[in-house]
Amino acid sequence: MILRRAFVVLLVICLGCSAQSPPPPTSSSAPSDIVRAVERRVRAQYSLSPDVKVIVGTPRSSEFANYDALTVTFASPTKKQDYEFLLSRDHKTLMRISKFDLSSDPYVEIMKKIDISGRPTRGNKDAKVTVVNYDDFECPFCSRMHTTLFPGLFKEYGDRVLFIYKDYPLEEIHPWAVHAAVNANCLGAQNGDAYWDYADTLHSNQDAIKAKGRDGWNAELDRLASAQGQRHNLDVPRLQACVKAQDEKEVRASMREGDTVGVEATPTMFVNGQKLDGAVPAEEVRLALDQALKDAGVAPPEHR
């Protein structure tokens, strides 16, 4: 399930915060009164958990008149994250601003980080618009998004858009999602259509698979994969060996990649780099697709 996190919630969750005793005082070369004022202000502003240490750096010159640059580090027992602030030289104002590089296209930069080589595709391989969806076969919201895309939007845009799925199983809450992703990739290694038919089957039969229980989930996933292998005349011994091995390297690599492009939950979709969080309505996807097509110099389809 997609969670649209506010900055505060995202920060606390990412740092792995939990209620523990307050951290010991942190030393800094900044004056102690400034350190205390900054720490109290950011703790209150971002509702930081007591176990997150706030480390105030040394003020240094900045490009803004009458303001010094100040690095403040939020540190949990497992992770550190630096944030840049501006501190007025009269020590009365603390600001956090975002600086954007307008010399590069952020959507293009996102797509450069996504490896689509060898992935099964649906649609026009020469299309100027690529949709990459980070998917979890056990996620009910992913199934809703899958139904929105296929066959509906795919039928509308199939000759103008290339659709690609990447793996992002939420294994903490979806115990058979990784196994399903591995099986799908075993099929995709031999035949793209077999991958997509398996994806269609899983997304339309989640409840039936869950009904098999913990002892029967994986066997059912394997049975469905074998059925697709036979249907598409694949090398069955090769498929069976792949399914039995359950090599998760490709799935794990896709998950790490998703983290680098800002995937936090599923489904998360990128339309030529523009991020869409969650099982958004078809109309919202259409708006993103139409804009991407226009930006690429391609006329969108007519909508009835």
Backbone as CSV, one residue per row, in Angstrom:
resi,resn,N_x,N_y,N_z,CA_x,CA_y,CA_z,C_x,C_y,C_z
1,MET,0.840,-1.185,0.000,0.000,0.000,0.000,0.874,1.233,0.000
2,ILE,0.552,2.135,-0.894,1.341,3.371,-0.990,1.059,4.280,0.189
3,LEU,2.100,4.823,0.758,1.960,5.810,1.825,2.572,7.105,1.345
4,ARG,1.789,8.148,1.226,2.330,9.445,0.828,2.858,10.128,2.076
5,ARG,4.124,9.919,2.321,4.712,10.399,3.561,5.044,11.881,3.477
6,ALA,4.721,12.603,4.510,5.229,13.969,4.667,6.704,13.879,4.997
7,PHE,7.413,15.011,4.849,8.868,14.982,5.073,9.214,14.470,6.457
8,VAL,8.426,14.903,7.454,8.738,14.515,8.826,8.643,13.016,9.000
9,VAL,7.544,12.426,8.521,7.336,10.995,8.689,8.382,10.224,7.930
10,LEU,8.684,10.660,6.696,9.698,9.988,5.896,11.034,9.994,6.591
11,LEU,11.394,11.136,7.148,12.690,11.253,7.809,12.786,10.320,8.993
12,VAL,11.736,10.284,9.801,11.767,9.456,11.006,11.822,7.978,10.649
13,ILE,11.005,7.581,9.672,10.990,6.169,9.292,12.320,5.753,8.704
14,CYS,12.884,6.569,7.805,14.138,6.209,7.146,15.279,6.087,8.135
15,LEU,15.223,6.829,9.199,16.283,6.767,10.183,16.066,5.642,11.177
16,GLY,14.973,4.913,11.048,14.734,3.770,11.919,14.514,4.186,13.353
17,CYS,13.722,5.229,13.549,13.570,5.761,14.894,12.690,4.858,15.748
18,SER,12.985,4.821,17.046,12.156,4.136,18.028,12.353,4.825,19.361
19,ALA,11.398,4.638,20.252,11.453,5.338,21.531,12.516,4.725,22.431
20,GLN,13.570,5.451,22.667,14.626,5.033,23.561,15.041,6.232,24.392
21,SER,16.039,6.029,25.237,16.500,7.122,26.071,17.170,8.185,25.232
22,PRO,17.134,9.472,25.648,17.730,10.551,24.874,19.218,10.324,24.687
23,PRO,19.766,10.790,23.518,21.188,10.615,23.255,22.013,11.549,24.109
24,PRO,23.283,11.229,24.317,24.137,12.115,25.085,24.407,13.397,24.323
25,PRO,24.797,14.457,24.988,25.096,15.719,24.319,26.174,15.514,23.261
26,THR,26.073,16.286,22.180,27.010,16.172,21.077,27.898,17.410,21.026
27,SER,29.182,17.179,20.873,30.113,18.298,20.823,30.097,18.939,19.456
28,SER,30.428,20.210,19.351,30.498,20.927,18.097,31.387,22.133,18.297
29,SER,31.989,22.589,17.196,32.826,23.774,17.291,32.002,25.055,17.228
30,ALA,30.698,24.929,16.970,29.825,26.091,17.037,29.573,26.442,18.496
31,PRO,29.289,27.710,18.792,29.007,28.101,20.176,27.919,27.227,20.785
32,SER,28.077,26.883,22.045,27.153,25.947,22.679,25.716,26.449,22.680
33,ASP,25.509,27.755,22.807,24.140,28.263,22.799,23.492,28.101,21.424
34,ILE,24.304,28.222,20.363,23.776,28.035,19.014,23.467,26.562,18.770
35,VAL,24.378,25.699,19.230,24.150,24.264,19.085,22.836,23.875,19.749
36,ARG,22.627,24.346,20.960,21.411,23.985,21.690,20.172,24.542,20.986
37,ALA,20.244,25.781,20.526,19.099,26.394,19.862,18.757,25.670,18.565
38,VAL,19.787,25.327,17.781,19.554,24.633,16.521,18.979,23.245,16.779
39,GLU,19.571,22.529,17.741,19.096,21.179,18.022,17.635,21.184,18.469
40,ARG,17.295,22.066,19.370,15.918,22.107,19.862,14.943,22.489,18.749
41,ARG,15.373,23.430,17.889,14.485,23.867,16.821,14.219,22.739,15.816
42,VAL,15.273,22.036,15.365,15.061,20.987,14.367,14.356,19.777,14.973
43,ARG,14.624,19.494,16.254,13.900,18.386,16.895,12.405,18.672,16.931
44,ALA,12.063,19.892,17.276,10.656,20.261,17.337,10.039,20.331,15.942
45,GLN,10.783,20.903,14.992,10.254,21.094,13.647,9.965,19.772,12.960
46,TYR,10.870,18.794,13.127,10.747,17.532,12.425,10.291,16.379,13.311
47,SER,9.885,16.692,14.547,9.360,15.672,15.472,10.280,14.459,15.551
48,LEU,11.551,14.717,15.804,12.531,13.639,15.839,12.376,12.777,17.084
49,SER,12.576,11.493,16.896,12.556,10.561,18.011,13.769,10.808,18.907
50,PRO,13.652,10.525,20.204,14.771,10.776,21.127,16.054,10.036,20.776
51,ASP,15.958,8.913,20.059,17.180,8.173,19.772,17.921,8.685,18.535
52,VAL,17.389,9.738,17.912,18.074,10.350,16.776,18.963,11.479,17.294
53,LYS,20.252,11.327,17.114,21.185,12.369,17.523,21.181,13.502,16.505
54,VAL,21.288,14.716,16.997,21.387,15.883,16.142,22.796,16.448,16.300
55,ILE,23.581,16.380,15.241,24.968,16.822,15.275,25.079,18.106,14.473
56,VAL,25.383,19.202,15.145,25.465,20.518,14.514,26.903,20.784,14.095
57,GLY,27.097,21.054,12.817,28.435,21.280,12.296,28.951,22.684,12.556
58,THR,30.039,23.014,11.910,30.660,24.331,12.057,30.112,25.282,11.006
59,PRO,29.620,26.462,11.404,29.166,27.430,10.401,30.306,27.795,9.459
60,ARG,29.977,27.931,8.182,30.975,28.274,7.179,30.361,29.243,6.179
61,SER,31.188,29.936,5.429,30.688,30.950,4.507,29.805,30.308,3.445
62,SER,28.816,31.060,2.992,27.891,30.588,1.970,27.810,31.612,0.850
63,GLU,27.047,31.285,-0.194,26.882,32.209,-1.315,25.798,33.240,-1.050
64,PHE,25.166,33.167,0.103,24.083,34.095,0.439,24.576,35.127,1.447
65,ALA,24.361,36.379,1.131,24.822,37.455,2.003,24.169,37.353,3.381
66,ASN,24.974,37.549,4.412,24.522,37.576,5.807,24.078,36.213,6.338
67,TYR,24.403,35.153,5.597,24.070,33.815,6.061,25.287,32.906,5.927
68,ASP,25.479,32.048,6.926,26.499,31.011,6.863,25.838,29.672,6.546
69,ALA,26.567,28.806,5.869,26.089,27.449,5.627,26.321,26.613,6.878
70,LEU,25.389,25.729,7.171,25.479,24.909,8.377,24.969,23.508,8.060
71,THR,25.820,22.501,8.277,25.411,21.110,8.088,24.919,20.547,9.414
72,VAL,23.716,19.986,9.398,23.148,19.345,10.576,22.931,17.877,10.231
73,THR,23.502,17.008,11.043,23.413,15.573,10.798,22.405,14.934,11.737
74,PHE,21.493,14.177,11.162,20.553,13.380,11.949,21.099,11.959,11.940
75,ALA,21.367,11.413,13.103,22.003,10.092,13.183,21.221,9.164,14.098
76,SER,20.790,8.052,13.521,20.180,6.987,14.305,21.257,5.944,14.572
77,PRO,20.963,4.910,15.343,21.965,3.862,15.563,22.419,3.161,14.289
78,THR,21.638,3.269,13.211,21.987,2.527,11.999,22.252,3.395,10.775
79,LYS,21.957,4.698,10.834,22.074,5.503,9.630,22.314,6.963,9.972
80,LYS,23.087,7.645,9.105,23.304,9.081,9.242,22.848,9.771,7.961
81,GLN,22.279,10.956,8.124,21.848,11.739,6.981,22.164,13.201,7.242
82,ASP,22.870,13.835,6.288,23.228,15.251,6.409,22.168,16.121,5.739
83,TYR,21.878,17.251,6.378,20.960,18.232,5.813,21.620,19.598,5.884
84,GLU,21.452,20.369,4.811,22.092,21.674,4.732,21.113,22.783,5.120
85,PHE,21.581,23.658,5.994,20.795,24.802,6.443,21.575,26.086,6.214
86,LEU,20.876,27.210,6.341,21.504,28.517,6.356,21.238,29.155,7.712
87,LEU,22.294,29.641,8.345,22.196,30.269,9.658,22.553,31.737,9.519
88,SER,21.607,32.620,9.896,21.899,34.059,9.795,23.042,34.412,10.735
89,ARG,23.822,35.377,10.341,25.015,35.714,11.114,24.691,36.383,12.439
90,ASP,23.452,36.839,12.589,23.049,37.327,13.913,22.488,36.195,14.765
91,HIS,22.503,34.979,14.211,22.086,33.750,14.912,20.616,33.769,15.333
92,LYS,19.788,34.491,14.574,18.378,34.563,14.916,17.483,33.763,13.961
93,THR,18.040,33.355,12.833,17.219,32.682,11.824,17.941,31.466,11.261
94,LEU,17.216,30.346,11.171,17.721,29.124,10.548,16.797,28.800,9.392
95,MET,17.373,28.592,8.207,16.564,28.305,7.026,17.070,27.046,6.341
96,ARG,16.155,26.334,5.716,16.537,25.203,4.876,15.956,25.436,3.496
97,ILE,16.822,25.492,2.511,16.368,25.742,1.152,16.833,24.600,0.255
98,SER,16.181,24.472,-0.882,16.560,23.467,-1.866,17.150,24.166,-3.084
99,LYS,18.277,23.661,-3.529,18.951,24.220,-4.685,18.818,23.239,-5.837
100,PHE,18.340,23.714,-6.986,18.079,22.851,-8.120,19.014,23.187,-9.278
101,ASP,19.518,22.144,-9.920,20.366,22.291,-11.088,19.487,22.311,-12.334
102,LEU,19.389,23.481,-12.976,18.543,23.619,-14.151,19.267,23.265,-15.440
103,SER,20.522,22.845,-15.323,21.292,22.513,-16.522,21.043,21.084,-16.999
104,SER,20.312,20.291,-16.213,20.010,18.918,-16.610,18.525,18.643,-16.401
105,ASP,18.000,17.657,-17.121,16.596,17.273,-17.035,16.455,16.195,-15.962
106,PRO,15.721,16.461,-14.885,15.620,15.476,-13.797,14.980,14.177,-14.236
107,TYR,14.027,14.228,-15.175,13.380,13.004,-15.644,14.361,12.145,-16.436
108,VAL,15.189,12.788,-17.239,16.212,12.050,-17.990,17.208,11.410,-17.037
109,GLU,17.583,12.151,-15.991,18.541,11.619,-15.022,17.971,10.405,-14.291
110,ILE,16.672,10.436,-13.992,16.032,9.284,-13.349,16.097,8.063,-14.258
111,MET,15.742,8.238,-15.517,15.711,7.109,-16.438,17.096,6.516,-16.661
112,LYS,18.131,7.336,-16.550,19.493,6.830,-16.698,19.852,5.851,-15.578
113,LYS,19.190,5.981,-14.444,19.487,5.124,-13.294,18.735,3.798,-13.334
114,ILE,17.781,3.679,-14.253,16.946,2.485,-14.337,17.450,1.588,-15.456
115,ASP,17.844,0.380,-15.098,18.358,-0.586,-16.070,17.209,-1.426,-16.616
116,ILE,16.885,-1.225,-17.887,15.780,-1.973,-18.490,16.294,-3.034,-19.458
117,SER,17.595,-3.208,-19.518,18.158,-4.186,-20.446,17.710,-5.598,-20.069
118,GLY,17.236,-6.323,-21.053,16.830,-7.701,-20.854,15.471,-7.892,-20.211
119,ARG,14.792,-6.807,-19.863,13.487,-6.964,-19.224,12.405,-7.233,-20.262
120,PRO,11.417,-8.080,-19.937,10.283,-8.295,-20.842,9.531,-6.980,-21.053
121,THR,9.041,-6.783,-22.265,8.358,-5.529,-22.584,6.984,-5.805,-23.185
122,ARG,6.130,-4.797,-23.035,4.854,-4.790,-23.740,4.744,-3.446,-24.445
123,GLY,4.298,-3.479,-25.687,4.165,-2.244,-26.427,5.219,-2.112,-27.509
124,ASN,5.392,-0.889,-27.973,6.281,-0.593,-29.087,7.710,-0.404,-28.584
125,LYS,8.620,-1.286,-28.972,9.997,-1.204,-28.496,10.723,0.038,-29.007
126,ASP,10.176,0.673,-30.048,10.761,1.905,-30.571,10.032,3.151,-30.086
127,ALA,9.144,2.978,-29.124,8.363,4.109,-28.622,9.266,5.138,-27.961
128,LYS,8.835,6.387,-28.016,9.589,7.480,-27.401,9.203,7.707,-25.946
129,VAL,8.199,6.972,-25.484,7.778,7.057,-24.091,7.880,5.667,-23.468
130,THR,8.581,5.588,-22.350,8.758,4.326,-21.634,8.149,4.435,-20.243
131,VAL,7.325,3.464,-19.905,6.730,3.374,-18.576,7.429,2.245,-17.828
132,VAL,8.041,2.573,-16.691,8.670,1.567,-15.840,7.883,1.503,-14.540
133,ASN,7.373,0.334,-14.226,6.566,0.161,-13.021,7.271,-0.801,-12.060
134,TYR,7.562,-0.321,-10.855,8.135,-1.188,-9.819,6.975,-1.906,-9.142
135,ASP,6.986,-3.233,-9.262,5.806,-4.043,-8.978,6.084,-5.089,-7.902
136,ASP,5.017,-5.479,-7.221,5.049,-6.536,-6.209,3.854,-7.438,-6.509
137,PHE,4.102,-8.703,-6.833,3.037,-9.594,-7.269,2.026,-9.923,-6.168
138,GLU,2.378,-9.664,-4.919,1.462,-9.949,-3.814,0.736,-8.702,-3.327
139,CYS,1.078,-7.556,-3.877,0.525,-6.275,-3.424,-0.845,-6.023,-4.054
140,PRO,-1.899,-5.845,-3.246,-3.227,-5.620,-3.823,-3.331,-4.319,-4.608
141,PHE,-2.589,-3.300,-4.192,-2.612,-2.035,-4.927,-1.900,-2.182,-6.275
142,CYS,-0.889,-3.061,-6.311,-0.227,-3.350,-7.583,-1.188,-4.040,-8.540
143,SER,-2.013,-4.924,-8.014,-2.999,-5.594,-8.855,-3.999,-4.590,-9.420
144,ARG,-4.362,-3.625,-8.593,-5.280,-2.586,-9.068,-4.624,-1.774,-10.189
145,MET,-3.342,-1.439,-10.013,-2.631,-0.687,-11.041,-2.442,-1.521,-12.298
146,HIS,-2.158,-2.812,-12.098,-1.984,-3.709,-13.238,-3.258,-3.773,-14.074
147,THR,-4.402,-3.830,-13.402,-5.681,-3.872,-14.099,-5.932,-2.572,-14.862
148,THR,-5.489,-1.460,-14.296,-5.636,-0.172,-14.972,-4.788,-0.130,-16.250
149,LEU,-3.580,-0.670,-16.143,-2.671,-0.645,-17.296,-3.060,-1.644,-18.374
150,PHE,-3.425,-2.855,-17.937,-3.674,-3.948,-18.880,-5.057,-4.554,-18.654
151,PRO,-5.903,-4.582,-19.664,-5.593,-4.179,-21.039,-5.943,-2.742,-21.382
152,GLY,-6.617,-2.013,-20.468,-7.173,-0.707,-20.785,-6.217,0.292,-21.413
153,LEU,-5.274,0.813,-20.613,-4.361,1.835,-21.123,-3.406,1.265,-22.160
154,PHE,-3.054,0.015,-22.004,-2.188,-0.621,-23.000,-2.867,-0.643,-24.368
155,LYS,-4.153,-0.896,-24.381,-4.886,-0.912,-25.641,-4.934,0.478,-26.265
156,GLU,-5.026,1.510,-25.410,-5.064,2.887,-25.911,-3.714,3.353,-26.439
157,TYR,-2.640,2.993,-25.707,-1.326,3.569,-25.986,-0.310,2.565,-26.516
158,GLY,-0.720,1.323,-26.739,0.232,0.257,-27.024,1.223,0.533,-28.129
159,ASP,0.812,1.273,-29.171,1.720,1.538,-30.276,2.568,2.789,-30.045
160,ARG,2.300,3.500,-28.963,3.034,4.732,-28.678,3.935,4.624,-27.449
161,VAL,3.719,3.586,-26.633,4.370,3.505,-25.319,4.972,2.112,-25.126
162,LEU,6.090,2.070,-24.427,6.727,0.811,-24.040,6.534,0.618,-22.543
163,PHE,5.984,-0.535,-22.140,5.726,-0.836,-20.734,6.730,-1.871,-20.229
164,ILE,7.322,-1.603,-19.072,8.315,-2.496,-18.474,8.056,-2.592,-16.974
165,TYR,8.161,-3.803,-16.419,8.043,-4.009,-14.978,9.421,-4.295,-14.375
166,LYS,9.656,-3.731,-13.199,10.832,-4.062,-12.402,10.357,-4.608,-11.059
167,ASP,11.219,-5.367,-10.395,10.846,-6.031,-9.140,11.079,-5.119,-7.931
168,TYR,10.067,-5.051,-7.068,10.227,-4.385,-5.774,9.302,-5.052,-4.752
169,PRO,9.538,-6.344,-4.472,8.670,-7.049,-3.518,8.853,-6.549,-2.093
170,LEU,7.763,-6.271,-1.428,7.792,-5.825,-0.029,7.751,-7.065,0.860
171,GLU,8.890,-7.734,0.963,8.925,-9.046,1.595,8.563,-9.019,3.074
172,GLU,8.685,-7.868,3.737,8.337,-7.797,5.158,6.857,-8.065,5.388
173,ILE,6.023,-7.691,4.418,4.579,-7.878,4.564,3.990,-8.814,3.519
174,HIS,4.780,-9.169,2.510,4.306,-10.051,1.440,5.248,-11.241,1.320
175,PRO,4.981,-12.307,2.051,5.946,-13.410,2.180,6.213,-14.218,0.921
176,TRP,5.309,-14.205,-0.063,5.600,-14.983,-1.267,5.967,-14.115,-2.471
177,ALA,6.133,-12.822,-2.252,6.379,-11.904,-3.367,7.741,-12.116,-4.021
178,VAL,8.773,-12.401,-3.226,10.099,-12.616,-3.805,10.112,-13.882,-4.655
179,HIS,9.536,-14.944,-4.143,9.464,-16.209,-4.881,8.744,-15.995,-6.212
180,ALA,7.658,-15.253,-6.181,6.904,-14.981,-7.404,7.743,-14.197,-8.404
181,ALA,8.503,-13.216,-7.911,9.346,-12.410,-8.801,10.430,-13.261,-9.453
182,VAL,11.027,-14.158,-8.676,12.053,-15.043,-9.225,11.451,-15.923,-10.314
183,ASN,10.295,-16.509,-10.048,9.645,-17.359,-11.047,9.330,-16.583,-12.326
184,ALA,8.839,-15.356,-12.160,8.519,-14.528,-13.325,9.765,-14.274,-14.158
185,ASN,10.871,-14.007,-13.489,12.116,-13.752,-14.209,12.641,-15.012,-14.895
186,CYS,12.396,-16.177,-14.285,12.777,-17.435,-14.940,12.019,-17.585,-16.253
187,LEU,10.748,-17.254,-16.242,9.956,-17.306,-17.468,10.432,-16.255,-18.465
188,GLY,10.652,-15.036,-17.973,11.065,-13.951,-18.843,12.405,-14.180,-19.503
189,ALA,13.263,-14.951,-18.859,14.572,-15.248,-19.438,14.443,-16.044,-20.738
190,GLN,13.321,-16.741,-20.896,13.104,-17.523,-22.110,12.098,-16.886,-23.065
191,ASN,11.092,-16.212,-22.508,10.026,-15.701,-23.365,9.296,-14.557,-22.661
192,GLY,9.281,-13.394,-23.293,8.638,-12.232,-22.690,7.149,-12.400,-22.503
193,ASP,6.484,-13.042,-23.482,5.040,-13.247,-23.358,4.708,-14.146,-22.169
194,ALA,5.564,-15.137,-21.912,5.342,-16.022,-20.768,5.429,-15.230,-19.470
195,TYR,6.374,-14.293,-19.403,6.483,-13.424,-18.220,5.190,-12.644,-18.005
196,TRP,4.707,-12.012,-19.072,3.526,-11.161,-18.917,2.269,-11.972,-18.615
197,ASP,2.148,-13.142,-19.210,0.985,-13.981,-18.899,1.023,-14.428,-17.440
198,TYR,2.223,-14.699,-16.940,2.371,-15.072,-15.525,2.012,-13.893,-14.637
199,ALA,2.473,-12.697,-15.015,2.136,-11.496,-14.254,0.632,-11.268,-14.232
200,ASP,-0.005,-11.432,-15.394,-1.466,-11.287,-15.455,-2.147,-12.281,-14.531
201,THR,-1.665,-13.523,-14.540,-2.269,-14.579,-13.721,-2.126,-14.282,-12.238
202,LEU,-0.927,-13.887,-11.815,-0.710,-13.619,-10.391,-1.535,-12.437,-9.915
203,HIS,-1.558,-11.376,-10.707,-2.293,-10.186,-10.266,-3.802,-10.392,-10.248
204,SER,-4.288,-11.361,-10.990,-5.736,-11.617,-10.976,-6.116,-12.768,-10.041
205,ASN,-5.115,-13.402,-9.417,-5.404,-14.562,-8.559,-4.690,-14.497,-7.208
206,GLN,-4.453,-13.306,-6.710,-3.757,-13.171,-5.425,-4.493,-13.896,-4.296
207,ASP,-5.796,-13.734,-4.240,-6.563,-14.350,-3.153,-6.491,-15.876,-3.218
208,ALA,-6.544,-16.413,-4.410,-6.478,-17.865,-4.564,-5.121,-18.400,-4.129
209,ILE,-4.075,-17.658,-4.426,-2.733,-18.084,-4.006,-2.614,-18.002,-2.490
210,LYS,-3.087,-16.912,-1.907,-3.030,-16.755,-0.454,-3.811,-17.864,0.251
211,ALA,-4.890,-18.298,-0.380,-5.725,-19.335,0.231,-4.990,-20.664,0.364
212,LYS,-3.903,-20.841,-0.358,-3.119,-22.078,-0.262,-2.368,-22.173,1.064
213,GLY,-2.236,-21.050,1.759,-1.551,-21.062,3.047,-0.048,-21.060,2.906
214,ARG,0.619,-20.827,4.021,2.082,-20.703,4.014,2.775,-21.936,3.440
215,ASP,2.219,-23.105,3.678,2.842,-24.329,3.188,2.555,-24.594,1.707
216,GLY,1.604,-23.847,1.150,1.229,-24.129,-0.231,1.480,-23.007,-1.220
217,TRP,1.865,-21.815,-0.734,2.059,-20.660,-1.617,3.063,-20.957,-2.721
218,ASN,4.264,-21.341,-2.313,5.341,-21.506,-3.286,5.057,-22.626,-4.283
219,ALA,4.440,-23.698,-3.801,4.092,-24.790,-4.710,3.102,-24.319,-5.770
220,GLU,2.155,-23.481,-5.358,1.180,-22.954,-6.320,1.854,-22.018,-7.315
221,LEU,2.772,-21.190,-6.832,3.512,-20.294,-7.724,4.315,-21.096,-8.751
222,ASP,4.933,-22.172,-8.284,5.724,-23.018,-9.184,4.829,-23.726,-10.196
223,ARG,3.657,-24.160,-9.743,2.725,-24.838,-10.645,2.268,-23.894,-11.753
224,LEU,1.955,-22.660,-11.380,1.515,-21.675,-12.367,2.634,-21.331,-13.345
225,ALA,3.876,-21.261,-12.832,5.014,-21.004,-13.718,5.210,-22.151,-14.701
226,SER,5.094,-23.387,-14.206,5.241,-24.555,-15.069,4.173,-24.572,-16.158
227,ALA,2.954,-24.173,-15.783,1.866,-24.136,-16.760,2.170,-23.138,-17.876
228,GLN,2.737,-22.000,-17.526,3.105,-21.013,-18.540,4.248,-21.529,-19.404
229,GLY,5.174,-22.242,-18.787,6.274,-22.811,-19.548,5.782,-23.769,-20.614
230,GLN,4.822,-24.613,-20.251,4.273,-25.572,-21.202,3.439,-24.860,-22.264
231,ARG,2.698,-23.856,-21.849,1.845,-23.121,-22.789,2.677,-22.435,-23.866
232,HIS,3.841,-21.917,-23.486,4.675,-21.173,-24.429,5.813,-22.012,-25.008
233,ASN,5.738,-23.330,-24.799,6.720,-24.257,-25.368,8.159,-23.893,-24.981
234,LEU,8.366,-23.591,-23.697,9.700,-23.251,-23.221,10.520,-24.509,-22.977
235,ASP,11.787,-24.307,-22.730,12.674,-25.395,-22.316,12.313,-25.728,-20.874
236,VAL,11.463,-26.715,-20.681,10.905,-27.010,-19.359,11.975,-27.410,-18.344
237,PRO,12.920,-28.295,-18.672,13.961,-28.616,-17.691,14.747,-27.376,-17.252
238,ARG,15.044,-26.494,-18.190,15.746,-25.253,-17.842,14.892,-24.387,-16.919
239,LEU,13.608,-24.295,-17.231,12.692,-23.515,-16.393,12.610,-24.106,-14.992
240,GLN,12.458,-25.419,-14.915,12.334,-26.077,-13.614,13.601,-25.894,-12.776
241,ALA,14.754,-25.956,-13.417,16.020,-25.763,-12.701,16.116,-24.343,-12.163
242,CYS,15.676,-23.367,-12.968,15.699,-21.959,-12.545,14.752,-21.735,-11.367
243,VAL,13.551,-22.274,-11.468,12.567,-22.130,-10.395,13.062,-22.789,-9.114
244,LYS,13.653,-23.951,-9.229,14.159,-24.671,-8.061,15.310,-23.923,-7.401
245,ALA,16.173,-23.301,-8.195,17.338,-22.600,-7.649,16.944,-21.363,-6.854
246,GLN,15.874,-20.690,-7.254,15.399,-19.487,-6.563,16.546,-18.486,-6.330
247,ASP,17.242,-18.180,-7.406,18.327,-17.196,-7.348,17.706,-15.800,-7.284
248,GLU,17.923,-15.092,-6.180,17.281,-13.804,-5.946,18.142,-12.610,-6.368
249,LYS,19.288,-12.828,-6.975,20.210,-11.721,-7.261,19.558,-10.637,-8.116
250,GLU,18.863,-11.038,-9.173,18.234,-10.058,-10.062,17.160,-9.271,-9.334
251,VAL,16.388,-9.956,-8.507,15.330,-9.287,-7.747,15.934,-8.288,-6.761
252,ARG,16.969,-8.705,-6.048,17.613,-7.821,-5.062,18.232,-6.608,-5.737
253,ALA,18.820,-6.816,-6.910,19.422,-5.693,-7.635,18.356,-4.686,-8.042
254,SER,17.202,-5.192,-8.466,16.106,-4.303,-8.837,15.598,-3.522,-7.629
255,MET,15.553,-4.162,-6.478,15.111,-3.479,-5.260,16.083,-2.367,-4.878
256,ARG,17.383,-2.649,-4.972,18.383,-1.612,-4.659,18.271,-0.454,-5.643
257,GLU,18.064,-0.785,-6.905,17.889,0.247,-7.917,16.672,1.114,-7.595
258,GLY,15.580,0.462,-7.207,14.382,1.204,-6.838,14.649,2.194,-5.717
259,ASP,15.434,1.772,-4.745,15.776,2.680,-3.642,16.484,3.929,-4.152
260,THR,17.359,3.765,-5.143,18.136,4.902,-5.641,17.277,5.905,-6.403
261,VAL,16.135,5.463,-6.937,15.283,6.390,-7.690,14.055,6.811,-6.888
262,GLY,14.051,6.508,-5.597,12.992,7.018,-4.724,11.788,6.131,-4.547
263,VAL,11.903,4.855,-4.881,10.785,3.939,-4.628,10.740,3.628,-3.143
264,GLU,9.581,3.797,-2.551,9.406,3.526,-1.122,8.332,2.480,-0.878
265,ALA,7.439,2.326,-1.820,6.353,1.349,-1.703,5.892,1.015,-3.112
266,THR,4.918,0.138,-3.214,4.455,-0.276,-4.537,2.953,-0.063,-4.686
267,PRO,2.506,0.173,-5.915,3.315,0.352,-7.117,3.918,1.757,-7.190
268,THR,5.073,1.868,-7.807,5.677,3.156,-8.129,6.041,3.122,-9.603
269,MET,5.526,4.083,-10.346,5.670,4.070,-11.793,6.393,5.330,-12.263
270,PHE,7.213,5.164,-13.289,7.907,6.292,-13.898,7.526,6.365,-15.369
271,VAL,6.982,7.512,-15.777,6.605,7.745,-17.171,7.649,8.680,-17.772
272,ASN,8.587,8.108,-18.529,9.742,8.879,-19.020,10.399,9.651,-17.880
273,GLY,10.430,9.042,-16.706,11.096,9.645,-15.557,10.179,10.348,-14.582
274,GLN,8.960,10.687,-14.991,8.011,11.333,-14.072,7.422,10.282,-13.141
275,LYS,7.518,10.525,-11.855,7.114,9.538,-10.860,5.631,9.634,-10.534
276,LEU,4.984,8.470,-10.524,3.596,8.356,-10.081,3.565,7.364,-8.934
277,ASP,3.125,7.810,-7.772,3.084,6.962,-6.583,1.722,6.322,-6.421
278,GLY,1.692,5.023,-6.263,0.463,4.344,-5.877,-0.405,3.927,-7.040
279,ALA,-1.527,3.303,-6.691,-2.492,2.853,-7.688,-3.354,4.031,-8.103
280,VAL,-2.766,4.933,-8.874,-3.457,6.160,-9.265,-4.542,5.839,-10.287
281,PRO,-5.561,6.693,-10.382,-6.631,6.453,-11.359,-6.105,6.491,-12.790
282,ALA,-6.834,5.855,-13.684,-6.437,5.811,-15.087,-6.281,7.206,-15.674
283,GLU,-7.137,8.123,-15.265,-7.073,9.472,-15.813,-5.759,10.165,-15.457
284,GLU,-5.256,9.919,-14.269,-3.977,10.518,-13.878,-2.833,9.934,-14.704
285,VAL,-2.902,8.641,-14.977,-1.882,8.024,-15.827,-1.970,8.587,-17.236
286,ARG,-3.184,8.770,-17.742,-3.361,9.339,-19.077,-2.725,10.722,-19.177
287,LEU,-2.926,11.534,-18.165,-2.346,12.876,-18.190,-0.828,12.814,-18.302
288,ALA,-0.220,11.910,-17.527,1.244,11.764,-17.566,1.700,11.228,-18.917
289,LEU,0.986,10.240,-19.449,1.347,9.669,-20.747,1.203,10.695,-21.870
290,ASP,0.094,11.428,-21.853,-0.143,12.422,-22.899,0.927,13.514,-22.866
291,GLN,1.293,13.955,-21.677,2.307,14.998,-21.573,3.660,14.487,-22.051
292,ALA,3.994,13.257,-21.672,5.265,12.678,-22.106,5.306,12.530,-23.624
293,LEU,4.205,12.131,-24.208,4.136,12.015,-25.661,4.306,13.372,-26.330
294,LYS,3.623,14.378,-25.810,3.747,15.725,-26.375,5.181,16.234,-26.265
295,ASP,5.805,15.981,-25.098,7.188,16.413,-24.918,8.118,15.718,-25.912
296,ALA,7.748,14.506,-26.314,8.576,13.734,-27.246,8.197,13.996,-28.696
297,GLY,7.223,14.882,-28.906,6.810,15.202,-30.265,5.890,14.189,-30.903
298,VAL,5.179,13.439,-30.065,4.262,12.416,-30.549,2.833,12.800,-30.139
299,ALA,1.904,12.690,-31.070,0.515,13.036,-30.755,-0.107,11.954,-29.882
300,PRO,-0.732,12.356,-28.772,-1.428,11.363,-27.936,-2.650,10.813,-28.674
301,PRO,-3.129,9.652,-28.238,-4.344,9.114,-28.856,-5.555,9.960,-28.470
302,GLU,-6.579,9.887,-29.271,-7.815,10.587,-28.939,-8.556,9.784,-27.871
303,HIS,-9.074,10.500,-26.872,-9.794,9.852,-25.778,-11.288,10.107,-25.924
304,ARG,-12.060,9.051,-25.814,-13.512,9.190,-25.954,-14.126,9.521,-24.593
